[in-house]
């Protein structure tokens, strides 16, 4: 069993009060990446990197979908995980928004946020994460990568039992995918340094909640060590 200090040694330490950590002690456990894993790279598309590595507050008026500095800080660790996964033969599954014409009724949206007309390449995978020949790209209409997509079939064909999740937004499509993955019986791990959101408090509290209830939030070096040993 992991010590409480190690289990809670994550980015939420500065926002979760000790009395709340006490309430959540029943969740303390050893964290792990399960067997036969695949990487789920959630919504690493162009629009969240628009405007460069600046505060989302500064970018909001011109780039209302950008995660700014938080997206850019996650690029290098995400590249490292993807490279290690490929070296280990671990499948990588990207997802992005389905923007095909006539693909859904008007109210079928991933969240209740006001919708904007997408630019031509807004939902292409960002250039820092070049999709390679053996990678899979799923286009989804809802928040979760599972909802209304062939993901479960793909995972069954590949013999996948565990998921390593990274991407954005922590509070939205990452969380929805994690909860559905856990509910479907997969061992789910989330890479802390490779996930991000537009607001840090939202990011931290959603990682905290997922870590205790549905997933093992792990540091990128732990994930890289695991992949290198495969």
C-alpha positions as CSV (number, residue, x, y, z in Angstrom):
1,X,0.0,0.0,0.0
2,X,1.3,3.4,-0.9
3,X,1.9,5.9,1.8
4,X,-0.5,8.8,2.0
5,X,2.2,11.3,1.3
6,X,3.3,9.5,-1.9
7,X,-0.3,8.9,-3.0
8,X,-1.1,12.6,-2.7
9,X,2.3,13.8,-4.1
10,X,0.6,15.6,-7.0
11,X,-0.3,19.0,-8.3
12,X,-3.4,19.4,-6.1
13,X,-1.4,19.5,-2.9
14,X,-1.7,23.3,-2.7
15,X,-5.5,23.5,-3.2
16,X,-6.9,20.5,-1.3
17,X,-7.1,21.1,2.5
18,X,-5.8,18.5,4.9
19,X,-9.2,17.7,6.3
20,X,-10.4,16.8,2.8
21,X,-7.4,14.5,2.3
22,X,-8.3,12.8,5.5
23,X,-11.8,12.1,4.1
24,X,-10.3,10.5,1.1
25,X,-7.8,8.3,2.9
26,X,-9.9,5.2,2.1
27,X,-8.8,5.6,-1.6
28,X,-5.0,5.4,-0.8
29,X,-3.5,2.4,-2.7
30,X,-0.6,1.5,-4.9
31,X,-0.8,3.0,-8.3
32,X,0.2,1.2,-11.5
33,X,0.0,0.9,-15.2
34,X,-1.9,-2.3,-16.0
35,X,-1.0,-5.1,-18.5
36,X,-1.5,-4.8,-22.3
37,X,-1.8,-1.0,-22.3
38,X,-2.6,1.5,-25.1
39,X,-2.1,5.2,-25.0
40,X,-5.2,7.4,-25.5
41,X,-4.2,10.9,-26.7
42,X,-7.2,13.0,-26.1
43,X,-7.9,16.1,-28.3
44,X,-4.4,17.2,-29.1
45,X,-5.7,19.4,-31.9
46,X,-4.5,22.7,-33.2
47,X,-7.1,25.0,-31.7
48,X,-5.9,24.5,-28.1
49,X,-2.4,25.7,-29.0
50,X,-3.4,28.9,-30.8
51,X,-1.8,32.1,-29.6
52,X,1.3,30.4,-28.2
53,X,2.5,29.8,-24.6
54,X,0.6,32.6,-22.9
55,X,-2.0,32.7,-20.2
56,X,-5.5,31.6,-21.4
57,X,-6.8,34.8,-19.8
58,X,-4.7,36.9,-22.2
59,X,-5.7,34.8,-25.2
60,X,-9.4,34.5,-24.5
61,X,-10.6,37.4,-26.7
62,X,-8.7,36.3,-29.8
63,X,-8.3,32.6,-29.2
64,X,-11.3,31.5,-27.0
65,X,-10.5,27.8,-27.2
66,X,-6.8,28.0,-26.5
67,X,-5.2,26.4,-23.4
68,X,-2.2,28.6,-24.0
69,X,0.8,28.0,-21.7
70,X,-0.7,24.9,-20.2
71,X,-1.0,23.2,-23.6
72,X,2.6,24.2,-24.5
73,X,4.1,23.0,-21.2
74,X,2.6,19.6,-21.9
75,X,4.2,19.2,-25.4
76,X,7.6,17.9,-24.4
77,X,6.4,15.3,-21.8
78,X,3.7,14.2,-24.3
79,X,6.3,13.7,-27.0
80,X,8.4,11.7,-24.6
81,X,5.5,9.4,-23.7
82,X,4.5,8.9,-27.4
83,X,8.1,8.1,-28.4
84,X,8.5,5.6,-25.5
85,X,5.2,4.0,-26.4
86,X,6.2,3.5,-30.0
87,X,9.6,2.1,-29.0
88,X,7.8,-0.4,-26.7
89,X,5.2,-1.4,-29.3
90,X,2.3,0.1,-27.3
91,X,-0.6,1.2,-29.5
92,X,-1.4,4.9,-29.7
93,X,-4.9,6.1,-30.3
94,X,-5.6,9.8,-31.0
95,X,-9.0,11.4,-31.0
96,X,-10.3,14.7,-32.3
97,X,-13.6,16.4,-32.9
98,X,-15.7,15.1,-35.8
99,X,-16.4,18.2,-38.0
100,X,-17.7,16.5,-41.1
101,X,-20.7,18.2,-42.7
102,X,-24.2,16.9,-41.9
103,X,-22.8,14.6,-39.2
104,X,-25.2,15.3,-36.4
105,X,-28.2,17.3,-35.2
106,X,-27.5,20.8,-34.0
107,X,-27.8,20.0,-30.3
108,X,-25.5,17.0,-30.3
109,X,-22.4,18.7,-28.7
110,X,-19.6,17.5,-26.5
111,X,-20.4,20.1,-23.8
112,X,-22.8,22.9,-23.3
113,X,-20.3,25.6,-24.2
114,X,-21.3,28.0,-26.9
115,X,-20.2,26.5,-30.3
116,X,-18.2,28.4,-32.9
117,X,-17.6,27.7,-36.5
118,X,-14.3,25.8,-36.7
119,X,-11.5,26.9,-38.9
120,X,-10.2,24.6,-41.7
121,X,-7.5,23.0,-39.6
122,X,-8.7,23.7,-36.0
123,X,-9.2,20.0,-35.2
124,X,-6.2,18.5,-37.0
125,X,-3.7,16.9,-34.7
126,X,-1.1,19.4,-33.6
127,X,2.1,19.2,-35.7
128,X,4.3,18.4,-32.6
129,X,2.5,15.0,-32.4
130,X,2.9,13.6,-35.9
131,X,0.4,10.8,-36.5
132,X,2.4,7.8,-37.7
133,X,1.4,4.8,-39.9
134,X,0.4,2.5,-37.1
135,X,-1.4,5.1,-35.0
136,X,-5.2,5.2,-34.9
137,X,-7.3,8.4,-35.1
138,X,-10.8,8.4,-33.9
139,X,-13.2,11.3,-34.7
140,X,-15.8,11.8,-32.0
141,X,-18.9,13.9,-31.5
142,X,-19.2,13.7,-27.7
143,X,-16.8,14.3,-24.8
144,X,-15.7,10.7,-24.3
145,X,-13.6,8.9,-26.8
146,X,-15.8,5.8,-26.2
147,X,-19.2,7.4,-26.9
148,X,-20.5,6.4,-30.4
149,X,-17.1,5.4,-31.7
150,X,-15.5,2.0,-32.6
151,X,-12.9,2.3,-29.8
152,X,-14.0,-0.8,-27.8
153,X,-13.8,-2.9,-30.9
154,X,-10.3,-1.6,-31.7
155,X,-9.2,-2.3,-28.1
156,X,-10.6,-5.8,-28.3
157,X,-8.8,-6.5,-31.6
158,X,-5.5,-5.2,-30.1
159,X,-6.0,-7.2,-26.8
160,X,-5.9,-4.1,-24.7
161,X,-6.7,-4.3,-21.0
162,X,-5.2,-1.0,-19.7
163,X,-5.2,2.6,-20.8
164,X,-2.6,5.4,-20.4
165,X,-4.5,8.7,-20.9
166,X,-3.1,12.1,-21.7
167,X,-4.4,15.3,-23.4
168,X,-7.1,17.8,-22.8
169,X,-9.3,19.1,-21.3
170,X,-8.8,17.5,-17.9
171,X,-12.2,18.5,-16.8
172,X,-13.9,17.6,-20.0
173,X,-13.0,15.0,-22.6
174,X,-10.2,13.5,-20.5
175,X,-12.4,13.1,-17.5
176,X,-15.3,11.7,-19.6
177,X,-13.0,9.2,-21.3
178,X,-11.4,8.1,-18.0
179,X,-14.7,7.5,-16.3
180,X,-16.1,5.5,-19.2
181,X,-12.9,3.6,-19.5
182,X,-13.0,2.7,-15.8
183,X,-16.6,1.8,-16.1
184,X,-15.8,-0.5,-19.0
185,X,-13.4,-2.5,-16.9
186,X,-10.0,-1.1,-18.0
187,X,-7.2,-0.2,-15.7
188,X,-6.8,3.5,-16.3
189,X,-3.7,5.6,-15.7
190,X,-3.5,9.4,-16.3
191,X,-0.2,11.2,-17.0
192,X,-0.2,14.3,-14.9
193,X,2.3,16.4,-16.8
194,X,0.7,15.4,-20.1
195,X,-2.9,16.6,-19.3
196,X,-4.0,20.2,-19.2
197,X,-7.0,22.5,-19.0
198,X,-7.7,26.2,-19.5
199,X,-7.9,26.9,-15.7
200,X,-5.4,25.4,-13.2
201,X,-7.9,25.0,-10.3
202,X,-10.2,23.0,-12.6
203,X,-7.3,20.9,-13.8
204,X,-6.0,20.1,-10.3
205,X,-9.4,19.3,-8.8
206,X,-10.4,17.0,-11.7
207,X,-7.1,15.2,-11.5
208,X,-7.6,14.8,-7.7
209,X,-11.1,13.4,-8.2
210,X,-10.1,11.0,-11.0
211,X,-7.1,9.8,-9.0
212,X,-9.1,8.8,-6.0
213,X,-12.1,7.3,-7.8
214,X,-11.4,6.1,-11.3
215,X,-7.7,6.2,-12.3
216,X,-4.2,6.2,-11.2
217,X,-2.7,9.7,-11.8
218,X,1.0,9.1,-12.4
219,X,4.0,11.3,-13.0
220,X,5.5,11.3,-16.5
221,X,8.8,9.7,-15.3
222,X,6.9,6.8,-13.7
223,X,5.1,6.2,-17.0
224,X,8.4,6.5,-19.0
225,X,10.1,4.0,-16.7
226,X,7.3,1.5,-17.2
227,X,7.3,1.9,-21.0
228,X,11.1,1.5,-21.1
229,X,10.9,-1.8,-19.2
230,X,8.5,-3.4,-21.7
